[in-house]
Amino acid sequence: MSLYQTLVLLLFNKKEPVSYEEKSESTKIDENELKRQLQSLACGKVPILLKSSKGIEIHQDDIFTFNKDFTHKLCRIKINQVQLKETVSLKLIV
């Protein structure tokens, strides 16, 4: 589990449910990175979080709750991170 994933999950020790905005304000994680981490926790093979909207996109009005029904046969699990989409940036030489 990454540091950012851990920070996101630690917020559930204080309050539940937690909105996207509360996560953003509490963790100060960059918006794109926060959305990536939330996708890995809520939309991956290991659904640790439940979100209010359907689909894999994370929206600013999403509300997240801890998945109390989550179980796994292994004692140690790996939570894969969502990969960044690579974009080619071109530099103009003047």
C-alpha positions as CSV (number, residue, x, y, z in Angstrom):
1,M,0.0,0.0,0.0
2,S,1.4,3.4,-0.9
3,L,1.7,6.3,1.5
4,Y,-1.1,8.2,-0.2
5,Q,-3.4,5.2,0.0
6,T,-2.6,5.0,3.7
7,L,-3.3,8.7,4.3
8,V,-6.7,8.3,2.5
9,L,-7.6,5.3,4.7
10,L,-6.5,6.9,7.9
11,L,-9.2,9.6,7.5
12,F,-11.8,6.9,8.2
13,N,-10.5,6.6,11.8
14,K,-11.9,10.0,12.6
15,K,-15.1,10.2,10.5
16,E,-17.3,8.2,8.1
17,P,-18.5,8.9,5.5
18,V,-15.9,11.2,4.0
19,S,-16.4,13.4,1.0
20,Y,-13.9,13.9,-1.8
21,E,-13.5,17.6,-0.7
22,E,-12.7,16.5,2.9
23,K,-10.1,14.1,1.7
24,S,-8.6,16.8,-0.5
25,E,-8.4,19.3,2.3
26,S,-7.2,16.9,4.9
27,T,-4.4,15.2,2.9
28,K,-3.3,18.1,0.6
29,I,-2.7,15.6,-2.1
30,D,-2.6,16.9,-5.7
31,E,-6.1,16.5,-7.3
32,N,-5.0,14.1,-10.1
33,E,-3.0,12.0,-7.6
34,L,-5.9,11.9,-5.1
35,K,-8.3,10.7,-7.8
36,R,-5.8,8.0,-8.8
37,Q,-5.5,6.8,-5.3
38,L,-9.2,6.8,-4.7
39,Q,-9.8,4.8,-7.9
40,S,-7.3,2.2,-6.7
41,L,-9.1,1.9,-3.4
42,A,-12.7,2.0,-4.6
43,C,-12.7,0.7,-8.1
44,G,-10.0,-1.9,-8.2
45,K,-10.0,-5.7,-7.7
46,V,-9.9,-5.0,-3.9
47,P,-12.8,-2.7,-3.1
48,I,-11.8,-1.3,0.3
49,L,-13.9,1.9,-0.2
50,L,-17.4,2.3,-1.5
51,K,-18.3,5.5,-3.4
52,S,-21.6,7.2,-4.0
53,S,-21.4,7.4,-7.8
54,K,-21.3,4.5,-10.3
55,G,-18.4,3.8,-12.7
56,I,-14.7,4.2,-12.3
57,E,-14.5,8.0,-12.5
58,I,-14.0,9.9,-9.3
59,H,-16.1,13.1,-9.0
60,Q,-15.7,16.0,-6.7
61,D,-19.1,15.4,-5.2
62,D,-18.4,11.7,-4.4
63,I,-18.9,10.4,-0.8
64,F,-16.8,7.5,0.3
65,T,-17.5,4.9,3.0
66,F,-15.4,2.1,4.3
67,N,-16.5,-1.3,2.9
68,K,-17.3,-3.1,6.1
69,D,-18.2,-6.3,4.1
70,F,-14.6,-6.5,2.7
71,T,-12.9,-9.8,3.2
72,H,-10.0,-11.5,1.5
73,K,-8.7,-15.0,1.9
74,L,-5.1,-13.8,2.2
75,C,-3.7,-12.1,5.3
76,R,-1.6,-9.8,3.1
77,I,-3.1,-8.2,0.0
78,K,-1.7,-6.0,-2.7
79,I,-3.6,-2.9,-3.8
80,N,-2.6,-2.1,-7.3
81,Q,-2.3,1.6,-8.2
82,V,-4.1,3.0,-11.2
83,Q,-1.6,3.8,-13.8
84,L,-1.1,7.4,-15.0
85,K,-2.0,8.0,-18.6
86,E,1.2,9.1,-20.3
87,T,1.0,12.2,-22.5
88,V,3.6,13.4,-24.8
89,S,4.6,16.9,-24.2
90,L,6.4,18.8,-26.9
91,K,8.7,21.7,-26.3
92,L,9.0,24.4,-28.8
93,I,12.5,25.6,-29.5
94,V,12.6,29.1,-30.6
